[in-house]
């Protein structure tokens, strides 16, 4: 802490940024990847090539689930759309010990079956990690929220630190060591500042009912059932009746829902209490039609086909909340806005990474165990993450398609690479370890299109070409980072020799 | 604020005091503002709860900035405590859950 407002803010910016910096970098990077969650899912399941009408695909998925998971408490499906070819189904089954086990499976849009499709979480992995951090509920979400809130504080204190924020934006002094990193940090941070502020604020907002439920408590007390019903009136639920009953004509209900959405596509579809007299079919409007996250929902008695309720949000405060939520999700068309999200996300990731580097560069001369730890830990924890992401994609192409537990194996590869990179960074001199990690990361990304072409064939559509393009661009960027680091490595020992 | 030598015990305690003020004061102020706004906003109770949550989300970073910008430790703590006391009184004055 320092005297003076600007100095206090600089202190808060540096230390606040350090505490969750590594975590925020991982959240920013996986969040950026999640912009193309559907496309990544498509790329990771090259076996799914056919495209069908979403209503047909969901009807086919339900036929399969009726056989594969008849005793499930609910089936949750994401209907395919322009961006995603497969139907993504989540459902619970009893495992060998009789305990509930949740499964995520991609179902072929035509046959409704998962048989020939490689078992993978696809883009869902980065999306889940982005806010659950692979920790048990609710701790991952709470930690992610805390990090997001700190991000907002760090952004505000970062703005307050600047004497001349506009002039700093036009300042770039390359090849000048710390000053260049500072300029890069400023340009990247200021360039997409509205995005950084928006994405931090709306990100915290997505989990706000978990982290800050006090407004709801104030108005509803212990009556949480009433609160949920009021806040989300479209969600229709009822208990299991206990009497078995076959599902009715679900295709007719899905078609009716589409008509209610003015012909717009269906999005998420859930069947609760399947094969019970209390079964409910919920159909949500596809959320890519508008910025807001909740476009409308229709609930049907899944046995008789009777419409139970239909709801589209009209209330101003909840609509504002949905709009802000949708801004964070960035699901709305057209693809131009998604690329903008992607680029801004890259800028945010790079801002955090350069910030962490600045923290260490400024304190090299001070020495001390803490500073040395930060410098070394940053190498693998930050630099190792893009490597782990490439490892995750490579595992998708290289692991045998029929491997059991393949979905988890890919995730294990991700954490193994990240962990090993972190260990490696702790053991090596940072200047060297950075070059080695970055070089390996460049190789991994550049190898991806090649490995993919050898294992599953050349890209045949826009998703495949786009994926290869991004992989090559990232690989190229990592290659470009190597020569300056080599130059620095050569000059540093010389300085040391001169001193002795 | 008077600036003790960095890395001295007094400096570390001063930092710890502000961090605690920011964490407890920041979250406490957000929670209290959420409760007061939820009860006082002239909206249905669901709408008021949603709007109040959005307002409260702005209170948290504002309090954290205040705590670290304040000139003295006394001021750093007084800010969030004042917000919490006023907001809790306002929430209480509005009566119980509506």
Interface residues (C-beta under 8 A of the other chain):
Chain A: X1 X2 X3 X5 X8 X9 X11 X12 X149 X152 X153 X156 X157 X160 X201 X204 X205 X208 X209 X212 X214 X215 X216 X217 X218 X219 X220 X221 X223 X227 X230 X231 X315 X316 X317 X318 X320 X321 X324
Chain B: X1 X3 X11 X14 X15 X18 X30 X31 X32 X34 X35 X36 X37 X38 X39 X43 X44 X45 X46 X47 X48 X49 X50 X51 X52 X53 X54 X56 X57 X60 X61 X64 X65 X68 X69 X91 X96 X97 X98
